[in-house]
Amino acid sequence: MKSAQIGSVSSPTCIAISLAATFLVTACAGNAGEETDAAINENGVENGPESAAVMRDPLPGERRFASLAQLTFEGENAEAYYSSDGQRLIFQRRHAGEYECDQIFTIGVEGGEPTLVSTGLGRTTCSYFFPDDSRIVYSSTHHVAPECPPPPDMRRGYVWPLYDFDIYTANPDGSDVQPIFSSPGYDAEATLAPDGSRIVFTSTRDGDLDIYTMNPDGSDVRQLTNEPGYDGGPFFSPDGTKIVYRARYPESEEELADYQALLADGLVRPGVLDIYVMDVDGSNRVRLTDNEAANFAPFFHPSGEKVIFASNLHEDDPRSRNFDLFLVNLDGTGLEQVTFSGDFESFPMFSPDGRYLVFGSNRHGSHLGNTNIFIAEWIDDLP
C-alpha cells in the first residue's frame, strides 16, 4: 500500500491540518523563477511595500498560469478560500511570535498584513466565507481550553489527532462568535453551498468520520456517508448539486481494525486517499482516483465538469512529500498535472469569477516548512 506523510501533527482539517514543518518537502528559498518587487491589484501590476504581493514566474510546464503572485512570506499559511466578492481570502496561519498554534486570518488579494478573525485561543481550522460575505465559519477548540491541544503520540506511527473541534460562525471581523454545531469529538471542515442554503462538514458524531450537511444555523443535520472509513474535505459544486470529497475505506479486516482502534482514541492514520464525487443527498457516489497515492484537497473547476486536487501520484517513493495539483474529469478521465515545483502544493480554490486560482505552496520558501499563499491568473482555454 502506498502511503504518504501529508500532514503535520494537528488535525485532518480541510484536509491536511496546520502544515508544520513535518508536513513539507525541503523548502528552497531560491526556487526557479525570478521575482519582482510588485503588488497586484485590480488595476494590474504596480510597485508596493514589502508586505504586498510579490510577482513570481510560473515554472516550466505550468501552462495554466498566466501570472503568479505570492501573498504571504513567513510561517505556515494554508487553506486560503475566497470571499464571494473575490477581494479577500480567509485562511489558517501559524507563525512564531504570534500564536502557538493555528488561528484564522483574512488578507486582501493584493497581500498586506493578515488580520486575526478567530479568538486567538485554542486551535482553529477550516475557515470559509458565507456566500454573501456577511459571516465566516470555522472550527475551534477554544471551548475546551485556551491552550493549544497536545500533539498526538507518534509511537503508534504517523497519525493525525481528531481534536475536539466545534463549529462556529462570526462576523467577518471576528466579532459575535456563535457556536452552531457541537458533538463529542471532531466537528470541522465546514464549507457552504453557493446559495448559502446548506453547510457541509465532517464529524465523528455517530462514531465514524462521515460527511453531513446542515442549515447555516446548525439545524436539520443530515448524514451523507455511512460506510466505515475516513470521509472528509467536502466542497459543493458551483451549481450546488454535487459534493466532492476525499475518502479512504478499509480494504481488509486488519486495516479496518487499525482504523477503528485509532478512531476510538481520537486518531486517524493518513495514507492512501482517493477523490470522490456524490450528489448532495449522498447518492450516486463516483470514485475519481484509484492510484494508491495520497489524493486530497479537491475543489470543483468553475465549469462543474472537472475537479482540481493535490496528489503525490507521480512519485515512486510512497513517503514522498512532493505534492502537485492535478485536474481530472468527473468520470475520472483526462488527468492533467497543473503544478511542477518539486515542492508541496495543495488547497486549491478558484476565484468566484474563475479567473484566478489560490493555493498553498512551499515554493520560494524562506525556511524549511515555510508554506505560503499564492494566486495564479488561470488560463482555461489552452492553445
C-alpha positions in Angstrom: 0.0 0.0 0.0 1.3 3.4 -0.9 1.1 5.9 1.9 2.5 9.3 2.4 3.1 11.8 5.2 0.7 14.5 4.1 0.1 16.4 7.3 1.7 17.7 10.4 0.5 16.8 13.9 -2.5 19.0 14.1 -5.7 17.5 12.6 -7.2 16.4 9.3 -8.8 19.8 8.7 -9.9 20.8 5.3 -7.7 18.3 4.6 -4.3 18.3 5.9 -4.2 20.2 9.0 -1.9 23.0 10.1 1.1 22.4 8.0 4.0 22.4 10.3 7.5 21.5 9.0 6.9 17.8 9.2 4.3 18.2 6.5 6.5 19.7 4.0 9.2 18.9 1.5 12.5 20.7 1.5 11.6 24.4 1.0 14.1 26.1 -1.2 14.5 29.8 -0.8 15.9 30.1 -4.3 13.3 28.2 -6.3 13.2 28.6 -10.1 11.7 31.8 -11.4 12.7 35.4 -11.0 10.8 37.7 -8.6 10.0 41.4 -9.0 9.0 43.8 -6.2 5.5 44.4 -7.3 2.0 44.3 -5.8 -1.1 43.2 -7.8 -4.4 44.9 -7.7 -7.5 45.3 -9.8 -5.6 47.8 -12.0 -2.8 45.4 -12.9 0.8 45.4 -11.5 2.4 48.2 -9.6 5.1 48.7 -7.1 4.2 48.1 -3.5 5.5 47.6 0.0 7.4 44.6 1.2 4.2 43.1 2.7 2.3 43.4 -0.6 2.1 40.5 -3.1 5.3 39.7 -5.0 5.1 38.6 -8.6 6.8 35.2 -9.4 7.4 33.5 -12.7 5.3 30.3 -13.2 7.6 27.3 -13.6 8.2 25.3 -16.8 5.1 23.2 -17.5 2.7 25.4 -15.6 0.9 26.4 -18.8 -2.4 27.1 -16.9 -0.7 30.1 -15.1 -0.6 33.4 -17.0 0.9 35.0 -13.9 1.7 34.2 -10.3 1.8 36.2 -7.1 3.0 35.3 -3.6 0.8 36.9 -0.8 2.5 35.6 2.4 6.1 35.1 3.3 6.6 33.8 6.9 5.2 30.9 9.0 2.8 28.3 7.9 -0.1 29.7 5.9 -2.7 27.3 4.3 -6.2 26.6 3.2 -7.0 30.0 1.8 -10.5 30.5 0.4 -12.1 33.4 -1.4 -14.8 35.7 -0.2 -17.8 35.9 -2.6 -16.7 39.3 -3.9 -13.3 37.9 -4.7 -11.4 40.6 -2.8 -10.4 38.7 0.3 -9.1 35.4 1.5 -9.7 33.6 4.8 -7.0 31.1 5.9 -5.3 29.5 8.8 -1.9 30.6 9.9 0.8 29.8 12.5 3.9 32.0 12.8 6.4 32.1 15.6 5.8 35.1 17.9 2.1 35.3 17.1 0.2 32.3 18.3 1.4 28.8 19.4 -1.0 27.0 17.0 -3.2 27.8 14.0 -5.5 30.7 14.1 -7.8 32.1 11.4 -6.8 35.3 9.5 -8.1 37.2 6.5 -6.0 39.0 3.9 -6.7 41.0 0.7 -5.9 39.5 -2.6 -3.2 42.3 -3.1 -1.4 40.9 0.0 -0.6 43.0 3.1 -0.8 42.3 6.8 -3.1 39.4 7.8 -5.9 40.3 10.2 -6.8 37.9 13.0 -10.5 36.9 12.9 -10.6 33.9 15.3 -10.4 34.2 19.1 -6.7 33.6 19.4 -7.4 30.8 21.8 -7.2 27.0 21.4 -6.5 25.7 17.9 -8.6 26.6 14.8 -9.1 25.1 11.4 -11.2 25.1 8.2 -12.5 28.6 7.7 -14.9 29.8 5.0 -16.9 32.8 4.0 -20.7 32.7 3.8 -21.8 33.4 0.1 -22.9 36.9 0.9 -19.8 37.6 3.0 -22.0 38.5 6.0 -20.4 35.8 8.2 -17.5 33.4 8.4 -17.4 29.9 9.6 -14.5 28.0 11.2 -13.8 25.3 13.8 -12.0 25.8 17.1 -11.1 24.0 20.3 -11.3 27.2 22.5 -14.3 25.8 24.3 -12.2 23.1 25.7 -9.2 25.2 26.8 -7.4 28.4 25.8 -4.2 26.5 25.3 -3.2 24.5 22.2 -4.2 20.9 22.4 -1.3 18.5 22.9 0.2 16.7 19.9 -0.6 13.0 19.3 1.6 10.1 20.5 3.6 9.1 17.4 4.6 5.8 19.0 1.6 4.4 17.1 3.0 5.5 13.8 2.2 8.6 11.8 -1.3 9.7 12.8 -3.5 12.7 12.9 -5.3 13.8 16.0 -9.0 14.3 15.9 -9.2 17.2 18.2 -12.5 18.3 19.9 -13.4 20.9 17.4 -16.8 22.6 17.4 -18.1 24.7 14.5 -18.6 28.5 15.0 -19.7 31.4 12.9 -18.7 35.1 13.4 -18.8 38.4 11.7 -16.1 38.9 9.1 -14.1 40.9 11.6 -14.2 38.1 14.1 -16.8 39.6 16.4 -20.1 38.0 17.5 -18.7 34.4 17.7 -21.6 31.9 17.8 -21.4 28.1 18.1 -23.6 26.4 15.6 -22.6 22.7 15.9 -21.1 20.7 18.7 -20.8 17.0 19.4 -18.4 14.9 21.5 -15.3 14.7 19.3 -14.4 16.1 15.9 -16.6 18.6 14.1 -14.8 20.6 11.4 -14.2 21.1 7.6 -17.3 23.2 7.2 -17.9 24.9 3.8 -21.1 26.4 2.3 -23.3 25.8 -0.7 -23.1 28.6 -3.4 -26.6 29.8 -2.5 -25.9 29.6 1.3 -28.7 27.2 2.0 -26.5 24.4 3.5 -23.2 23.8 5.2 -21.3 20.6 4.5 -18.9 19.3 7.2 -17.1 16.3 8.6 -17.9 14.9 12.1 -17.4 11.9 14.3 -20.8 12.4 16.0 -22.0 8.9 15.0 -18.8 7.1 15.7 -17.1 7.3 12.3 -15.6 10.1 10.2 -18.5 11.0 8.0 -19.8 13.8 5.9 -23.0 15.7 6.9 -25.0 18.8 5.8 -27.0 21.2 8.0 -28.7 24.6 7.8 -26.5 27.6 8.4 -27.8 27.8 11.9 -26.9 24.2 12.7 -30.4 22.7 12.4 -31.6 19.9 10.2 -28.4 17.8 10.3 -28.3 15.1 7.6 -25.7 12.3 7.3 -24.5 11.7 3.7 -21.8 9.0 4.1 -22.0 5.9 6.3 -19.5 3.4 5.0 -16.8 2.6 7.6 -13.7 4.7 6.8 -12.4 8.2 6.5 -14.6 10.8 4.6 -13.7 14.4 4.7 -12.7 17.7 3.0 -16.1 18.3 1.3 -17.0 21.1 -1.1 -20.1 21.9 -3.1 -20.1 22.1 -6.9 -20.7 25.5 -8.5 -24.4 24.7 -9.1 -24.8 23.2 -5.6 -26.0 19.8 -6.9 -22.8 17.7 -6.0 -20.2 17.4 -3.3 -16.5 16.5 -3.9 -14.5 15.0 -1.0 -11.6 12.7 -0.1 -12.0 9.2 1.4 -10.3 6.0 2.4 -12.4 2.9 3.0 -10.5 0.0 4.7 -10.0 -2.9 2.3 -9.1 -5.6 4.8 -10.2 -6.7 8.3 -6.7 -5.8 9.6 -7.0 -2.3 8.1 -10.5 -1.8 9.4 -9.4 -2.9 12.9 -6.5 -0.5 12.9 -8.7 2.3 11.7 -11.4 1.7 14.4 -8.8 1.3 17.2 -7.2 4.6 16.3 -10.6 6.3 15.9 -11.6 5.2 19.4 -8.6 7.1 20.7 -9.3 10.2 18.6 -6.7 9.5 15.9 -6.7 8.6 12.2 -3.8 7.2 10.1 -3.5 9.0 6.8 -2.1 7.3 3.8 -3.9 6.3 0.7 -6.8 8.7 0.0 -9.0 9.0 -3.1 -11.2 11.7 -4.6 -15.0 11.0 -4.8 -18.0 13.0 -6.0 -21.6 12.4 -4.9 -25.0 14.1 -5.2 -25.9 16.5 -2.3 -28.1 13.8 -0.8 -25.2 11.3 -0.7 -26.3 9.2 -3.6 -24.6 8.4 -6.9 -21.1 8.2 -5.5 -18.3 8.2 -8.1 -14.6 7.5 -7.5 -12.4 9.8 -9.5 -8.9 8.4 -8.5 -7.6 4.9 -7.9 -3.9 5.2 -7.9 -2.7 4.0 -4.4 -1.5 7.6 -3.7 -2.5 10.3 -1.3 -5.1 12.4 -3.2 -6.7 15.2 -1.2 -7.9 18.8 -1.1 -10.4 18.6 -4.0 -12.2 21.6 -5.4 -14.5 22.0 -8.4 -13.4 23.7 -11.5 -15.8 26.6 -12.3 -17.4 24.6 -15.1 -18.5 21.9 -12.6 -17.2 19.3 -15.0 -13.7 18.9 -13.5 -12.0 18.7 -10.1 -8.6 20.1 -9.1 -6.8 18.3 -6.3 -3.4 17.7 -4.7 -1.6 14.4 -5.0 1.8 12.7 -4.9 0.7 10.2 -7.5 3.7 11.0 -9.8 6.2 9.9 -7.1 7.7 6.4 -6.8 8.6 6.9 -3.2 5.4 6.2 -1.1 6.6 8.6 1.6 7.2 11.5 -0.9 6.1 14.9 0.2 6.2 16.2 -3.3 2.5 17.1 -3.9 1.4 18.8 -7.0 -2.0 20.0 -8.3 -3.9 17.9 -10.9 -7.1 18.3 -12.8 -9.5 15.4 -13.6 -12.9 15.0 -15.2 -15.9 13.9 -13.2 -15.7 10.4 -14.7 -12.0 10.0 -13.7 -10.6 10.6 -17.2 -8.4 13.4 -18.5 -5.9 13.6 -15.7 -3.7 16.7 -16.1 -0.8 17.9 -14.0 -1.1 21.6 -13.2 2.0 22.5 -11.0 5.6 21.3 -11.3 7.5 22.9 -8.4 9.0 19.8 -6.8 7.7 21.1 -3.5 4.5 20.8 -1.6 1.4 22.3 -3.3 -2.2 22.0 -2.1 -5.5 23.6 -1.1 -6.6 25.0 -4.5 -9.7 27.2 -4.9 -10.9 29.1 -7.9 -12.0 32.7 -7.5 -15.7 33.3 -7.9 -15.3 34.6 -11.4 -13.0 31.7 -12.3 -10.1 34.0 -13.4 -7.7 33.0 -10.6 -6.6 30.0 -8.6 -5.4 30.4 -5.0 -3.3 27.6 -3.5 -0.7 26.9 -0.8 2.9 26.1 -1.6 6.5 25.6 -0.3 7.9 27.3 -3.4 10.1 30.3 -2.7 10.1 29.3 1.0 12.3 31.4 3.3 13.0 28.4 5.6 12.2 24.7 6.0 8.4 24.3 6.5 7.5 27.7 5.2 4.1 27.4 3.5 2.7 30.4 1.7 -0.3 31.5 -0.3 -0.1 32.1 -4.0 -2.6 33.4 -6.5 -2.3 32.4 -10.2 -4.1 34.0 -13.1 -5.8 31.0 -14.7 -5.7 30.0 -18.4 -8.8 27.9 -19.1 -8.6 27.6 -22.8 -5.2 26.3 -23.8 -4.0 26.6 -27.4 
